[in-house]
Amino acid sequence: APPPAPLPSRRNGAAMEEGNDTIEDMLSASGYDEEVLNASMDAERDVLGTTQTARSSIDDFSLANAIQGLNQAMLLLSIERRSAYEYAVRSNSRVVELETPKERFLRHANYDFWSAAQCLAF
């Protein structure tokens, strides 16, 4: 009997293309919207701390200033508006930091501190 065919590797472009087509077909058949799926995957990468490309659009100094501005904007919100967020931070700040990174809200609001603060406190 002939030896089994080698498994496709990541270096095999045709196999990768075929795999991607299969995944796209499966997603299409299941009714998932590609943009929604990609946004979900990006959010998951943020939670896991694996996405660096989004952070590269702004330097570390500007990001630190943006976070400081967001923190100040949060203090300007009404106590009622920010009470749930503050309670969550007091209860488990690490989970809040992982699941709702301030950088994500700033990027979403194009670094508008006030808009990001309103979204974060929602």
CORDA-V165183 format. One record per residue. PHI is phi in whole degrees, 0 to 359 (* if undefined). Layout:
phi=PHI
phi=PHI
This chain:
phi=*
phi=291
phi=294
phi=295
phi=294
phi=295
phi=290
phi=295
phi=250
phi=295
phi=280
phi=274
phi=301
phi=296
phi=294
phi=294
phi=299
phi=297
phi=297
phi=296
phi=298
phi=297
phi=297
phi=298
phi=298
phi=296
phi=295
phi=297
phi=293
phi=276
phi=92
phi=287
phi=273
phi=301
phi=296
phi=295
phi=297
phi=297
phi=296
phi=295
phi=294
phi=297
phi=297
phi=296
phi=297
phi=301
phi=299
phi=278
phi=73
phi=256
phi=258
phi=249
phi=294
phi=292
phi=287
phi=290
phi=285
phi=217
phi=285
phi=299
phi=295
phi=294
phi=295
phi=298
phi=296
phi=296
phi=294
phi=297
phi=298
phi=296
phi=299
phi=292
phi=295
phi=300
phi=292
phi=276
phi=290
phi=297
phi=301
phi=299
phi=292
phi=258
phi=297
phi=295
phi=297
phi=297
phi=298
phi=298
phi=296
phi=295
phi=288
phi=200
phi=297
phi=294
phi=295
phi=299
phi=298
phi=285
phi=270
phi=226
phi=297
phi=300
phi=300
phi=296
phi=291
phi=295
phi=299
phi=301
phi=265
phi=52
phi=63
phi=275
phi=304
phi=296
phi=297
phi=296
phi=296
phi=296
phi=292
phi=294
phi=274
phi=296
